[in-house]
Amino acid sequence: MSMAAGRPEPRPAPERRRVRIVPGGPMMVEGPVEIVLDDGSTVVSDRFQVALCTCRRSAAYPFCDTSHRRRARRRRPTGEE
């Protein structure tokens, strides 16, 4: 950090990231991102777009693995009335 007249130079404002919430799906974040988890650990992704899980069903949590799409299978009609 350099000093100007005894004061630190201001840091440039961080670049804004776009976040889009997909109804019934993940939170889409423009990357790269650093994610801080509940336990204080961090996960980093350098991808240009990151899907973050909002349903907590993902085996790759905090990243979305499309587990929210899985639904119970419908029973096939047996032909009996």
C-alpha positions, 0 to 999 in steps of 0.5 A, a space after each residue: 500500500 502506498 502512502 500519499 501525504 501520510 494517508 493510504 491511497 483509497 482502494 478501487 471499488 470492487 467490480 460488481 457481480 450480477 446475481 440472478 435467482 432462478 425460481 425453483 433452481 440455483 442462484 446464478 452468479 457471474 464469476 470468478 467467485 470466492 464463497 464463504 461457507 457456514 463454517 468459515 471455510 472458503 471455496 473458489 471458482 474461476 468459472 465465468 458463471 457459477 450456479 449456487 445451490 439454494 435447495 441444499 440437496 446438491 452433493 457438490 454443495 455449495 455448487 448446484 448439481 441439478 438435484 432440485 430437478 429430481 422429482 418422484 416418478 409418477 406411477 404408470 397407469 396399469 390399464 385397469 379402471 
